[in-house]
Amino acid sequence: MKYQLIKSFGVATLAAAVAACGGSGSGSGSGSNDSSSTGTMSLDITDAPTSQFSKVVITFTGVTLKPADGEAIVFDFDEPKVLDLLELQGGETAPLLEGVEVLAGDYNWIRLTLDEDNLYVVDDSDGGGQKMLAVPSSVLRLVSGFTVAQGAQNNFTIDFDARKSIVNPQGSPMGADYFLKPALRLVNNLDVGSISGQVDYATINSDDSLVACDYEGSVYVYEGIVDETDLSDLNVNETEGQPLMVIPVTLEESLFSYTAAFLNEGDYTISYSCQLDDNEDNDTLEFLGTQNLTVVANTQTTAETIPLTE
């Protein structure tokens, strides 16, 4: 992997990279590269599941890290990383950076560079054919501060939420079948846990007193304690009240199961709906089995089976 440094004079200047040598990353950074001022960093990528697509292929060609005080560090991959995000669900990850030495301290943002000519989805709802995926820029910028601890191994994961990120272009002049509007979330692996559980879909689907199901359904995960009357759908035009992630349930024996991974420590509200959420309009959904749970780092929290027993 090659890596270089970019002088930090603002956004316009960042676009013009200053070429530097590969290897250990020598350059005019804000600090020296001895072990007393550096840490080791790994960066993985994962995906919150989506039910519409059977493949979401994204090709990454590099990563840029921006220290709060100093020069941006650019890692250009020797070979592009071609990843199907839908293989990275339920806690599965793929590496973008592995054990690279970087300056210790605070960082302002991460930038992912893509190969625009090698992005596509396979849409099962439209015959299963390969569909073009367009992006407004070959660069995805994640503005999320993080800290690299001095003399330590630092492990981070980017959650690339395909369900939130991929939208209908609605007549975009780019002529694409779908448009990539990235929803990225960065977590420190030391700070995260998960929620898992099961949905008694057979009971829900056979009970006329419950909601009418359009499909097997998904579990909606909200940050904090949310009142059941305030639960909302996944609408790309809304920024407040959105679920953090929406997890499709998958059949395992007689019950449908789910895992919501890479959740920061704290309180969460989960609920289930088997009605269609088109990710574009405000849909009126009915929710079942709303629960409040607390996530603890490095721990899997088990939810009660939905629907809850009286």
N, C-alpha and C positions, 0 to 999 in steps of 0.2 A: 504494500500500500504506500502510495506517495502522499506526503503531506507538506503543506506550505503555509506561509503566514501572509496575512493581508493587513496593510496599514488601516487603522480605524479612524477615518475622518468623516464618517457619516454614511448614509445609505448609498448615495451616488458613487462615492469613492470605493465602497465595498465591492461594487460590480467590477472594478478593474483589479484583478489579482496580480500581485507581484510574484513572479515565478521564483521558486526556491528549490533547493535540492531535496531529493527524497531521503528516506531512511529515518534518522533519529529526530528530524524536525528542527535543525538548527536555524536560527534566524534572529531578528531583532525584536524578540518578544518582551513582555513587561517584566520578566524575571528569568533567572538562569534555569538550566535544566538539571541541576544537581538534585539528589534525592530529598534534600531538606526543603525544596520549594515546589515539588511536584507530587502528583498522585497518579495512580493507575485507574483508568476508566474503561468500562465496557458499556455498550449501548445496544439494547435489543429492541425488536419491534414485535408487537402482538396486535390482535384484532378482536374487537367486540363483534360477535356473530351477526350475520344478516341472513334472512330467509329467502330473499328474492334471487340471489345469484348463486351459482355453483362454483364460479371462479372469479376472483378479483386479482388480476396480475399487475403488479407495480414493479418497475425496474428502477433501482437506485444506483446512482453512479458516484455518489460522494456525500460526505457530511461536513458541515462547518460548525465550529463551536466558537462562541464569542465571549471571552472573559469580560467581566465588568470593567476592568482597568487593564487594557492591553490590546494586543493584536489578535484578530480573528485567526483561528487555526483551521486550515482546510485539509481534509482527508479525501483524496481522490482514489477510488477503488481501482486496483489493478484490473479487475474484471467486474462488469456490472453484476449486481445482485438482483436476480429475477425471482420475485417471491409471489406466490399465490397467498394473499392475506387470509383466505378462508381456511387454509391449513394451520393457521396460527390462532386458534380459539381455545377457550377453556383453560388458559394458563400456558399454552404452547407459545414459544417465541422463536425468532430467528435473529442471529447476530448481525449488527451493522458495524460496530467497532468492538474489537476484542483485546482487552488488556493493553490499551495504548497509554503511553506516558504523556501527561499534560500538566500544565501549571496548576497548582493547588489554588483554591480560592473560589470566589463567586463568579458565576456566569450569567449572562443576560438572555441568550437565546441559542437555539439550535436551528440549523438550516439543512434541509434534505434536498439533494439534487437528483432529478429524475431524467430518464430517457423518454422524451415525449413520444417517440415513435414505437415504444414497446409498452403501451398501457392498454389494457382491455378487460372487459368483463364477459362472462357467459351468463346470459339471462334465461333462467329456466321458465319464466312466465311468458317468454316470447319465442318459444320453440327451441331454446337451448343453443342458439347460435352465438358466435363471437361478436361482440359489439364494441365499437370504438369508444374509448374513454379519453376525453380531451381535458387539458388543464390550461388555465390562463397564463401560467408561467411554469418553466421547468424547475423552479425553486419553490419548495414549501418551507415556510418559516414558522417555527414554533417558539413563540415568545413566552417562555416559562423559565423563571430563574431557578438555578440549582447551584449546589456547592460541591466542589471536589475536595475531599479531605486530604490533607498533607500526609504523604507516606503510607497511604491506605489504598485498598482496592475499592473502587466506587462503581456500583452496578445500577444502571438506570434502564427503564423500559418506556418506549413510546407506544401508547395505545392509538392505533390508526383505525378509527371507528368507521368501517365501510358503510354501515347503514346510514349514518348521519352524513357521510362525505359524498356519496354518489347520488346525484339528483338528475332529474329530467332536464335537458337543456332548454326545452320550450322555445324552439325556433332559433337557437343560438346560431350566429353567422359562422361559427367554427364548423358547423355541419356534423357534429358528433352525435352518437346515439345517447351518450351519457356525459355528464360534466362532473369533474372532480372538484369539490369544494371542501377541502380537507378539514376534518375535525380531529385534531391531535391532542393528546394528553400525555404529559410526562410524569412518571412516578419514580421515586427512589425505592429500589427493591427491598430495602430494610424496613420500609414503612408500610408495606401493603399486606393485606390478607385477601380472603375470598368468601363468597357466599354460595352455597350449593343447596339444592333441594329437589323436590319432585312435585309434579302436578298430576292430580287424579283426573286426567282428561276424559276417561271413559264415563265417570260419574257426571262430570260437567255436561258432556255432550248428550247424555241420556236423560237428564233431569230438566223437564219443561219449565221448572220454576227458576232456572238459572239462565244466563245469557245464551243467545243463539250463536253458535260458533261458526266462523267462516273458515278457520284453519286450526291447526293444533295450538297456536297461540304463542305468546312471548311473556317473559317476566320483565317488568319495568323496574329499574333501580334508580332511586332518587337519593340525593345527598340530604342528610338531616332527617328530622322528624316532620313528615308532611301529613297534613290532615287528609283523610280519604276524599273529602269533597274538593280538594285542590289538586288531585292527580291529573296530569295532562298527557296528551299524546306527544308523539315525536314530530314536531313541526319545524321545518328548516327555517321558517321565518320568525320563530320565537327564540328569545335568548333567556328569558326568565321562566322558571317553572318546568323547563325541559327535564326529562329523565337523563341521568348521567349516561346510562346505556340501556339498550333493550336486547334481551337475550332470548332467542328462539328456543323452545324446548325441543328435545330430541327423544325419540322412543327408545326406552330400555326396558325390556320385558313388558310388563303390563302398565308401567308408569312412564310418564314423560319427565325427563330430568333436565337440569340446567346448572351451569356454573358461571358466576360473575366473578372474574378474576382481576387482580391488580387494583384493588380498592384500597385507598388510604385509610388508616385507622380512623374510626369515628362512627357516628350513628347514620343509619340508612333506613329508608322506607322501600319496601318492595311490594309489588302487586302484579296480578296476572290479568291479561285480556286475550281472548281468542277472536277478537274482531279486527278487521284489517285496518292498518295504519299506513296511509300512503306516503307519509314523510313530506307532504307538500301542502296539505290543507289542514285546517283545524277539524279533526274528526271527533265525534262524540263517541267515546269508548266507555264500555262498562267494565269495571274492574272487580276482581274477586280476590279473596285471601290476602288482603292488605296486612302487612306485618312490619313492625319496627325491630331492627336488629343492630347490634354493635359489632363492628369489625375490629379485630385485634391483629396486629402485625404478625406475619408468619403463621397464621392460624386460619383454618377453614371453618367458617360458621355455618351450621346446618339450620335451614329454615324448616318450619312445619309444612307438612304436605298440604297443598292447595287442592280442593277447598278445605278450609279448616273445619274440624269437627265441632259441633255445638257442645 
